[in-house]
């Protein structure tokens, strides 16, 4: 027997027992006559104690030769600890050691295997198998496990069936770039790794599986950031014979269940917001509603007063930061520099302070009277001590920039508490969005999204005004899930492909299998997919999904631990009929 107990298991009830523990040496403290070793495994830490005159000299010498991360087996007697440690569950006891067996020595690790480590991201990713020994990383993966288990429990409980779909599929347009896989048996032809199981889950609905789910890996070849990885996990779901209302009800229940089971947090009814209102009042289709600070449009109040910036702008819009009138000139200048960053794109920032006596001081005082400024304050419902921040310019760009400023102010004012959760549904998205570069429409979600039935009459003359039967779940400014009612009629699906610029031959070549299936009694259906990694990071209070993936890639899409991607042998290339001769030299 390697062990009788784990390193997180022993309590005062075990005092007097002889036990066997195994684990890794966390640290060693040698005070001459006394020697302590912290032994760690996945379950916790137990303190081992050795004392000259009581512990055999050979054991004392053996312990002094232990190094960090040595794998050992120890036998000893559980005793009550004289100086208790209330920071660990085993802090009331310790183990008086009678035998030590070194199962495997260890080189000195390149960074400390402790909660607060001295290892940077790159070093920890290179030695990820060591990083995974750290308690915070282990807790992240334990959270992921609990969320995965709770997901299956909820969906199993309402008659969903888990079905696996293929990883080697056909490359299709729209969305991100595909990862492609050459086929040795079919020279010159390629599989693609799925960006989602979209068409397969629709085919399962045609097959009569009216409630499907899958916790599935998806792959997208896109530029990476904190909430993106080239391979990620979705909770993918589809239902037949449902309306949008059925899906919102089912998965509102799902998110409430997750919060209660995993976080112990009760969530009330999710509010709903139209896409149009989200863009108008927050400048984002994924608004963070933990705090208010809604946009107020000022065009009628500020135009034709001689201030050219406002007079020439398509939109003048602002926010009211409560209690921020005390901001210094330096702090306001920092905000101005923030909105002028290239990735945000504003040309400047106008402010107005509401002083404690009710008077208003603005950066554009010479263009606006005190009555004008009081009208501004009334529009924002601003009170003494508040700071009004205003941007102007092209409507879409200005709203997006003000969204970034709003989030920045929310952070600065401590309004984005990671322990507060504000989920909502965003509904009534546009079906299509116009791409100026390609001069054609693209699907806002994907080509299989159904239009609102009452908007279908616009399909020929005003397609840009069609609303989609689509919905997103947003929590704290993060889109955690999205879906739609699908098209299930071949004729309507063909119309959609034409709108998106597909020729009849292209549509048939790419999606003929799906349109043919629609001719064999396809039921009305719809679904949703949740970003599982994003949900995990949100529940764990982290900004990065990498913290919740066992072996993530870096921002260049590389696994620095195994050094992938990597070249392959010429013989393999020949088998696959791939010629690398014209590849640019690194």
N, C-alpha and C positions, 0 to 999 in steps of 0.2 A: 504493500500500500504506500503510495507516494504521500498522501496527506489524509488526516482525519477531519480537518477543519480548514476553512479558508482564513485569510488574514483579516477579514472583516467580520468574523463570526463570533469570536469568543467574548463572553461577558462574565459578570461576577458569579453567575450560576455555574460556570465551568471551573471555578477555583478548586484546586486540588486534583484536577484531572491531568493525566499524562496525555499529551497530544502530539501530533506530527503536523508541521506546517511546511509549505513550499512557497517559494516566491523569489523576488529580486531584492537585492540589498539597496535600499533607498539611501541610507546614510549610516555612518558609524561615528560614535562619540566615545573617545578613550580618555578617561580621567585617571589613569594609572591603576588604582585598585578596583575601579569599576569600569565596565565597558557596556555600552548599549548599541544595539543594532535595530534600525527600523526595517522591517521586512514587509514588502509590498506585493500584492497581486491585484487582480482586477477588482476584488471585493473590498479592499481597504488596506490598512497598515496595522501591524502588531509590533509592539516593542519587545525585543529580546534583551534579557539582562544576564550579565555574567559578572561574578565578583570573586576576587582573589581570596583564597582560603576556603571558598565554598565550591566554586566551579573548578573542575580539574584544570591543571596548568596547560595540558595539551589542547583543551578546548579554548582557553584564553588566547593561546598563541595562534591557533587556527583562526579565531575570530579577528585577531589583529591583522591577519594577512588577507582578509576579505577586501574586495574593492567594490566600488559602485557598480550596480547592475549584474554582479555575480548571481547566478541562479543556484540556490541552496535549498537543502532539506534539513530541517531542524527537529529535534525531539526534546521535549521539556515538560515542566509542570507549570500549570497556570496558577499564578498567585495574585492577590490583590495588590494593586499599585499604591505605593506610599504617596507619591506626588502625582495626583490624577491629572489627566489632560482632557478637558471638556470639549476640545476641538475635533476629536475623532471618536467614533462610536466605541472603539475598543479601549478608550482612555482610562477605564477603571481597572484594567488588568495588565499584566505583563507575563512573559514566559521566561522562567528560569531554565536555561539551556543545559542539557546533559549530553547532547550529541549534535555535531554539525557534519553534513555531507555536502561537499561542493559538487553540484551536478554539472555545472559549466561555468568556467571563468568568463570574464568580459574585458574587452579593451575599454579604456577610458572613453566614455561617450563624448561626442563632439559638442554637446550642450547639456545643461542640467535637465534631468528628467524630473522636473518639479512643476508645481502650478505656475509659478513665476519663473520662466526660463530665460536664459541668456542667449537662446538661439533665435536668429532672425528667420523670416519666412522662407528664404531660399534654402538655408541650411536645414531647417526642419522638414521641408518638402523632400530634400535629397535623402534624408534619413527618416522618412515618414514612419517606418516600422518602429522607430524609437519614440517619435513624437506621439504615436498612438498609445504609448505607455503612460502618458501624462493624464492626470485625472480630469482636467477640463475637456480634453479631446475625447476621452472615453465617455464622459457624461453627455457630450454632444451626440455620439453615436448611440448611446442608450436612449436618449430622447427620440432619435430617429426610429429606433426599434419600437418604442412605445407608440409612436404615431402610426407606424406601419401596421402594428397589431390592432390599434383602435380603428383604423380605416377599414380593415378587413372585418372586424367585428360588426361595425355599423352596417356596412353594405351587405354582408352575409345575412344580417338580421332582417333586411327588407327584400330578400329574395334575389339579390344580384348574383350572377354567376361569373367567376373569374375565368377568362379565356385568354390564352397566350396567342399572340399574332407574330408573323415572321419578322426577322431582322434583315433578311436579304430580300429586298423588294425592287421595284422599278423606280427609276428616277422620274420625278414629275416637276413641272415648273411651279412658280409662285413660292413665296416664303424665302427662307434662307438658302444658302448653297448646300447641296447634298455632299456627304461623304460617299465616295464611290468605291466599289470593290470589283476588281477584274475577275472574269470567269475563265478559268483554265480550260474548261470543257467547251466553252463557247467563245473562241478567239475573237477579240475585237468587241466583245459585248461586256456590259458591266451591270452589276447590281448597285443599288443605293441603300444606305442605311436609313431607316425611317426617321423623318423629322417628327412624326406622330403616327399613331395607327389609324388615322382618320378614315381612309377608304375601307379598311378592314372592319372597323367597328360598324360602319354603315352596312357593309355586306352581312355582318352578323345579325343586324336588325332585319334585313331581307330574309335571312335564314330562320327567323322566328325566335331568336334569343332576345327577349324583350327587355332584359335588364342585364347589361354586361358591364364589367369593370376589369381593370388590369393595372397593376403597379408596374410600370414599364419604362425601360430605358429608351430615350430618344436621342437623336444625333443631329446637330446643326453646325455647319462649318461657317461660323461668324466670328467677328471680332469680340474679344472677351472683356468682361469687367467683373465687378464683385458678385453680381447676381446672374452671371452666365458661365456655363462650362460647355465644352464641345459635346460632352455626353451628360445627360441630366435625366431626372426621373419624374414621370408624370403619374398622377392618379387619373386614369382615363376612363370615362364613363359614358354610356349611351343607353337610352330608353326608347321604347316604341309606344305608340298610341298615347302620346303626351302632348300637352301644350307647354308654352313657356312657363306658365304659372305652376304646372306640375313639377318642372325641373327646379325652379327657384325654391319651392317648398321643400323638395327632397334634400337639396344640398345646403339649404339654410339649416335644416336639421342636422346635416352632417357636420357643418362647421361648429355648431353649438355643442354637438357630442364630443368633438375633438377637444374643444376648449375645456369642457367640464371634466373629461376623462384624463387628459394629459396635463392641463394647467390648473385644474380645480377652479376655473373661472366660469361664471354663468354669464352668457351673452343673451341680451334681449332680442326682440324682433329687429331684423336688419332693415334699415331705411333704404329707400330706392331713390336714385337720382338719374335724370335723363342725361345722355351724353351732352346735349345742348347746354343744360344748366351747369354741368361739370366744367365745360370749357368756358362758359360765361363767367362763372363765379370763382373758379379755381385755376383756370388756364391749363387744366390737365384732365385726362380721362381716367386718372387714378388719384383722386384728391385725398389728401390726408385730413380727415375730419376730426382728429383728436382736439383740434382748436379751430376757432371760427375764422376771423380775419378774411372774410369774403371780399372779393373784388367789388369796387364801386366804380361805375363808368361816369365820367365827368364831362363828356363832350358838350352838353348844353350849357354847363356852368363856366367853361374856360375858353370857349372859342370866341374869336373876334374881339379880343381884348388887347391885341398888339403884341402878344408873345408868340413869335413865329414858330417855335418848336411845337406849341399846342395847336396853333392855327393850321399848320401844314400836316398834322398827324391824322391818320385815319382813325385812331383810337387813343383817347387819354383815359387812363384807368389807374386806380390806386388801391392801397390797403391801409388800414389803421392798426398800428401796433400799440396796444394798450400799455400804458405805463412807461413808454420808451422816450418821452419828451426830454428826459434827462440825458439822452445821448449827447456826447461831446461832439465838437466839430470833427475831431479825428475819427470818431466812430462812424459818423455820417459819411466821411470821405472813404472809409473802408467799405461801406455799403455801396457807394458809387463805383469804386474800383471793382467790387464784386459783380455788379450788373454789367459792367463794361468788358468783362472777360469775353474772349472770342466765342467760347462755348455757350455763353448766355446771350450776348449780342445786343444789349441795350446801348444807346448812345449817351445816356446820362440819367440823372435822378433828380427829381424835384421833391423837396420836403416842406412840411408845415408843422410847426410845434404848437400845441394847444397849451398855453401857459396856465399856471395855477389860478391866475386872476381871470381866466377866460379869454384873454387876448391871444392873438395868433401871430406867430413869427414865421415867415416863409422865405425860401431862397429866391422867390420871384415877386417880392413885395412891390417892386416898382411898377409892375404890370397890373396888379390886382389890389383893389381897395379892401379895407377891413371888412366891409359888408360882403364883398366877394368871398373873402377867406372864411367868414362866418358861415356862408352858404356851403362852402366845402365841408366844414366841420359838421354841419347839420346833415349833409348827404351821407357822411360816414358814421353819424351818431357818435362823434368823437367827444370825449370828456377832457377836462383839465388833466394834464399829465400824459396825454396820448401824442403819438407821432404819426403823421400822415405821410406816406411815401407814394410817389406818383411816377409812372412811366408813360411814354408816348411814342407813337410810331405806327408801323404796319400792324394791323389788328392781330393776326395770328402770332407773329414774332413777339409782339409786346405782351400778349397774354402768357406765352411760354416763359418769357423773361421774368414777368411778375410772379409766376408760379415758383420759380427758383428763389426769388427774393422772399416770397412768403415763407417757403420752407426754411430758408436761412434765418429769418426772424423768429420763426417758431423754435428753431434750435437754440438761438441766442437767448430767447426768453424762457427757455426750459419748458416749452409746451409740448414737446415730442417725447413724452415719457414712454420708455419701452415696456413698462409694466401696465400701460393703459392700452386697450384695444378698441378700435372703432371700425368694425366691418360695415360694408354697405354693398348694395347692388348698383351697378351702373348699367342702364338699359337704353334701348332705342338708338343704337349706333347707326351712323350712315352705312349703307350696304357697300358703297364704292368710294374710293378716293382717287382724285385725278393726279396723274404723274406728269409734270410739265416736261421732263426730259424725254420720255418715251411717247408723250402726247396720247396717252390712253388711260383708261381706268384700270385700277388694281382693286382686288377684293380687300376690304378693310380687315376682315378676319381670314376667310379662305373661300374658294369658289363654290363651296357646297352649302353656304349659308342661305337660308330662305329669306326672301324679302317679306316685309309686313304685307299681308294680303291686301290691305286697303291701299297700298302704294304701288301695286303691280301695274296699274294703269299708266304710271309714269315711265315705264321701262323704255319706251321708244323716244319720247321727246325730252324728258327731264330725269335721266337716270341718276344724276348726282343728288337728287332730292329723295331718293328711295331710302327708307329706313330698314335696317336689318332686324330680323327676329333674333337678336343676339344680346348677350349679357356678360358682364364681367363681375367677379367678386373682388373687391378691393379692401385691404386691411392696412390701415396706417400709411396710406400712400403707396402701397405695393399691390400690384395686380397678382393675386394668388391663384385665380382661376378664371377661365373664360370658355364660353361655348355658344351654341345657337340651336335653334330648330333648323333641320336640314331640308334641302330640296329632296323630294322623293319622286318627282315626276320627270320623265325623260325630256319632255318638251320644254319645261321651264329650265332644266339644267342646260340644255342646248342653248337657250336664249342667254343664260348667264355666261356661258363660254364665249358666245359671240360678243357680248358687251365687253368682255375682258380681252378681246382682240385675237381669240383663237380662231383659226380657220376650221371648217368642218372636219377636214382631214386631220389637223393637229389635235382637235378635241377627241376624235375617234382613236387616234394612235395612243394618246396619253390616258384617256379615261373611258374608252369604249367598254371595257369590262364592267365598269360601274353603271353606265347608262343602260347597258344590256340587262343588268340585274334589275334595274328599275321597271323593266317591262314584264317582270314575273311576280307582280303583286307585292311591291315594296310598301311597307306600312309607313304612315307618318311617324317621324322619329326626330330625336334631338339629344343633345348631350352636353357634356362639360369636361374639361381637363384642368386639374389643379397642378401647379408646379410644386411637387413634393419637397424638393430641396428648399424652395423659398418659404414654404410653410414651416419647415424645420427651423430655418434661421430666424423667422419671425417669432416662433414660440420660444426659441432660445435666446432672443435678444441680441442677435448678431446682424451685422450689415452684409456679411459675406456667406454665400452658400458653400464655399470651400470648406468652412469649419465643420460642416455636417456631411461631408463626403469622405469616405475612408481613404481613398487614393485619388486626390484631385489633380487636375492639370494646372500649370501656371498660366499667366496672362498671354503667353505665346502658344498656348495649346500643347505644351510639352509636359511629359511626365519625367521630371528630372531624376527621380529615383531609379527608374529602369532605363532612362535615356531613350525615350520614344517620343515622336517617330524616329525611325532610323533607316539607313539604307538596307536593302536586301541583296542577296547574292545574285550574281549575273545569271546563274543557272535558273533561279526562280523567275527572274525577269524574262528569260528566254521561254520558259514554260508558259508564261502569261502573254507572250508576244508583245512585250513592252520595250520600246526603244528609248534609252535614256541619253543617247549621244548628243542631242541638241539641248539638253538641260543646261541652264546657265551655271557657271562655276561659282561656288561660294567664295 
